[in-house]
């Protein structure tokens, strides 16, 4: 993946622009290259290295079959994150972060099941038996649930990792993930504390071009991990089919070769009673000898 990350592309997307120097977090100092016109400039070589590191880790998580939950509620990141996460078939939160989304996951799942129950009501005709006012209330509830939780309806268990855009804005999500020891990947700007995140990607988290560029690399890594998982699943199936095709050939050959051999040996044993034919000859000779002996005595 490192070969695909070009510093020039990151530069063109404006990934290097940080915040005003007076709003910086001193813990971001290792990732800052210089200051220009009162704005901190991020070291893009370190950004490229961190994207590569995060991509490899995300690829392993995706290959293991666990989900990565994307979180981005700021206006300029919503549509981009939703598009990239859907492309990689991963859950995402782009509206308000529901409190207790991770720490109280059972309750969130109940709300998702309620949404599924409303869908079943509409299919089996129960929905039509309600009054007009009740139908309106149910429709409003369904729309609200779809807006907030529709993107995580397929997430049946806690995610394997969290990817956050702007950890300062999404501090509640970060705190919940820390409490449950869920690894956090994040785009971290110069005004945020990188110590809260296990996999830091120092980048401009305010510009849509910058977010799009980083999210493209991340989603590609996840898709690569998913394709590896699919290939590893198909390989054992192919081996099993090859074994089943070879097995009948081995079972048939001994039966076919041994049966004729047994049939050929059986007649050889039936031909042996040749001495039984000579026995009557000896029996016939016995009276002739007796008669000759009598004639000599006379």
C-alpha positions in Angstrom: 0.0 0.0 0.0 2.9 2.3 0.7 3.7 2.5 -3.1 0.2 3.9 -3.7 0.6 6.8 -1.3 2.2 9.8 -3.1 3.2 12.9 -1.0 2.4 15.1 -4.1 -1.2 13.8 -4.1 -1.5 14.6 -0.4 -0.1 18.1 -1.0 -2.5 18.8 -3.8 -5.4 17.7 -1.6 -4.3 20.2 1.1 -3.7 17.5 3.7 -0.7 19.5 5.1 -2.7 22.5 6.3 -3.1 22.6 10.1 -4.8 25.1 12.4 -3.7 28.5 13.6 -0.6 28.3 15.8 -2.4 29.7 18.8 -4.9 26.8 18.7 -2.3 24.0 18.5 -1.9 21.0 20.9 1.8 20.7 21.9 1.5 16.9 21.7 1.2 17.3 17.9 4.7 18.8 17.7 6.4 15.6 16.3 4.0 15.7 13.2 4.4 19.5 12.5 6.9 20.4 9.8 6.9 24.2 10.1 4.9 27.4 10.6 3.8 29.7 7.8 1.6 32.8 8.0 0.5 31.9 11.5 -0.6 28.3 10.4 1.1 25.0 11.3 2.2 22.9 8.3 1.9 19.1 8.8 4.8 16.8 7.7 3.3 14.9 4.8 6.1 12.2 4.9 5.0 11.2 8.4 1.3 11.4 7.2 2.1 9.0 4.4 3.9 6.6 6.7 1.0 6.7 9.2 -1.6 6.1 6.5 0.3 3.0 5.4 0.6 1.8 9.0 -3.1 2.3 9.7 -4.1 0.7 6.3 -2.2 -2.5 7.1 -3.9 -2.7 10.5 -7.3 -2.1 9.1 -6.7 -4.7 6.4 -6.0 -7.3 9.0 -9.2 -6.4 11.0 -11.3 -6.6 7.8 -9.7 -9.9 6.9 -10.6 -11.3 10.3 -14.3 -10.7 9.6 -14.8 -7.8 12.2 -16.5 -4.5 11.3 -14.9 -1.0 11.4 -17.3 1.7 12.5 -16.8 5.1 10.8 -17.7 8.2 12.8 -17.9 11.7 11.2 -20.7 14.1 12.1 -19.2 17.4 10.7 -20.8 18.8 7.7 -17.9 18.6 5.2 -17.2 14.9 6.1 -20.7 13.4 6.3 -21.3 12.5 2.6 -17.7 11.5 1.9 -17.5 9.1 4.9 -20.9 7.6 4.2 -19.9 7.0 0.6 -16.5 5.4 1.4 -17.9 3.3 4.3 -20.8 2.0 2.1 -18.3 1.1 -0.6 -16.3 -1.0 1.8 -19.5 -2.5 3.3 -18.8 -1.0 6.8 -21.2 0.6 9.3 -21.0 4.4 9.9 -22.4 7.2 12.0 -22.8 10.6 10.2 -25.7 12.0 12.2 -25.7 12.7 15.9 -23.6 10.2 17.9 -26.2 8.3 20.0 -25.0 8.3 23.6 -24.1 4.8 24.8 -23.7 3.5 21.2 -20.9 1.3 22.3 -21.1 1.1 26.1 -24.9 0.4 26.0 -25.0 -1.5 22.8 -27.8 -3.8 23.9 -30.2 -0.9 24.0 -29.1 0.4 20.6 -29.8 -3.1 19.2 -33.3 -3.0 20.6 -33.9 0.2 18.7 -32.7 -1.4 15.5 -34.9 -4.4 16.1 -37.9 -2.0 16.6 -37.1 -0.7 13.1 -37.2 -4.2 11.7 -40.5 -4.9 13.5 -42.1 -1.9 11.8 -41.0 -3.2 8.5 -42.6 -6.6 9.2 -45.8 -4.8 10.2 -45.9 -3.2 6.8 -45.3 -6.5 5.0 -47.9 -8.6 6.8 -50.6 -6.0 6.7 -50.8 -5.2 10.4 -49.8 -1.6 9.7 -53.0 -1.0 7.7 -55.2 -2.0 10.6 -53.9 1.0 12.6 -55.7 4.3 12.7 -54.4 7.2 10.6 -52.8 8.9 13.6 -51.1 5.8 14.7 -49.7 5.1 11.2 -48.3 8.7 11.1 -46.6 8.2 14.5 -45.1 4.9 13.4 -43.9 6.4 10.1 -42.2 9.2 12.0 -40.5 6.8 14.4 -39.3 4.7 11.5 -37.9 7.7 9.7 -36.1 8.9 12.9 -34.6 5.4 13.5 -33.5 5.1 9.9 -31.8 8.5 10.0 -29.8 7.8 13.2 -29.3 4.0 13.1 -30.1 2.8 9.6 -26.4 2.7 8.7 -25.6 0.3 11.5 -28.6 -2.1 11.1 -26.2 -4.9 10.0 -23.8 -4.4 12.9 -24.9 -7.2 15.3 -22.0 -7.0 17.7 -19.4 -4.4 18.8 -17.0 -3.2 16.1 -13.5 -4.4 15.8 -12.2 -0.8 15.4 -13.4 2.8 15.3 -12.3 5.3 12.5 -12.9 8.9 13.6 -12.7 12.2 11.7 -11.9 15.0 14.1 -11.5 13.4 17.6 -12.1 16.7 19.3 -15.6 16.9 17.9 -16.3 13.1 18.4 -14.8 13.0 21.9 -17.8 11.0 23.3 -17.3 8.2 20.7 -13.5 8.2 21.5 -14.2 7.9 25.3 -16.6 5.0 24.8 -14.1 3.1 22.6 -11.4 3.7 25.1 -13.6 2.3 27.9 -14.1 -0.9 25.9 -10.5 -1.1 24.7 -11.6 -0.8 21.0 -8.7 0.3 18.8 -9.2 3.9 17.4 -8.0 5.1 14.0 -8.4 8.8 13.4 -7.5 11.8 11.3 -5.9 14.1 13.8 -5.4 17.8 13.2 -2.9 20.1 14.9 -5.5 21.2 17.5 -6.1 17.7 18.9 -4.3 15.4 21.3 -2.9 12.3 19.4 -2.4 10.4 22.7 -6.1 9.4 22.7 -5.7 7.4 19.5 -3.8 4.2 18.8 -3.4 4.9 15.1 -2.8 8.5 14.4 -3.1 10.0 10.8 -1.9 13.6 11.1 -4.0 15.4 8.5 -6.2 18.4 7.8 -9.7 17.2 9.0 -11.6 20.3 7.9 -11.2 20.3 4.1 -13.4 18.0 2.1 -10.6 17.3 -0.4 -8.2 16.2 2.4 -10.9 14.0 4.0 -11.7 12.4 0.7 -8.1 11.6 -0.1 -7.3 9.9 3.2 -10.7 8.1 3.2 -9.9 6.7 -0.3 -6.7 5.1 1.0 -8.4 3.7 4.1 -11.4 2.2 2.2 -9.1 0.6 -0.4 -7.2 -1.1 2.4 -10.4 -2.4 3.9 -11.7 -3.7 0.6 -8.3 -5.4 0.0 -8.7 -7.1 3.4 -12.2 -8.3 2.5 -11.1 -9.7 -0.8 -8.3 -11.7 1.0 -10.9 -13.1 3.4 -13.1 -14.1 0.5 -10.2 -15.8 -1.3 -9.1 -17.7 1.8 -12.7 -19.0 2.2 -12.9 -20.2 -1.4 -9.5 -22.0 -1.3 -10.6 -24.8 1.2 -13.8 -25.4 -0.9 -11.7 -26.0 -4.0 -9.4 -28.4 -2.2 -12.4 -30.3 -0.8 -13.9 -30.7 -4.3 -10.6 -31.9 -5.7 -10.4 -34.5 -2.9 -14.0 -35.8 -3.6 -13.2 -36.1 -7.3 -10.1 -38.1 -6.7 -11.6 -40.5 -4.1 -13.9 -42.5 -6.4 -11.1 -43.2 -8.8 -9.0 -44.8 -6.1 -12.0 -46.8 -4.8 -12.8 -48.3 -8.2 -9.4 -49.5 -9.3 -8.8 -52.2 -6.7 -12.3 -53.7 -7.3 -11.9 -53.8 -11.0 -8.3 -55.3 -10.9 -8.9 -57.9 -8.2 -12.3 -59.2 -9.5 -10.9 -60.5 -12.8 -7.9 -62.0 -11.1 -10.1 -63.9 -8.7 -12.2 -65.1 -11.6 -9.1 -66.3 -13.5 -7.8 -68.2 -10.5 -11.0 -70.0 -9.8 -11.1 -72.1 -13.0 -7.5 -73.2 -12.4 -8.5 -74.9 -9.2 -11.5 -76.7 -10.8 -9.2 -78.3 -13.5 -7.1 -80.2 -10.9 -9.4 -83.3 -10.5 -7.5 -85.1 -13.5 -6.4 -88.1 -11.2 -10.1 -88.8 -10.6 -10.4 -89.9 -14.2 -7.5 -92.5 -13.9 -9.1 -94.2 -10.9 -11.7 -96.2 -12.9 -8.9 -97.5 -15.1 -7.2 -99.1 -12.1 -10.5 -100.5 -10.9 -11.0 -102.2 -14.3 -7.5 -103.7 -14.3 -8.2 -105.5 -11.0 -10.6 -108.2 -12.3 -8.3 -109.0 -15.3 -5.4 -109.7 -12.9 -7.7 -112.0 -10.8 -8.8 -114.0 -13.8 -5.2 -114.5 -15.0 -4.2 -115.8 -11.6 -7.1 -118.3 -11.6 -6.1 -119.7 -15.1 -2.5 -120.2 -13.9 -3.7 -122.2 -10.9 -5.9 -124.5 -13.1 
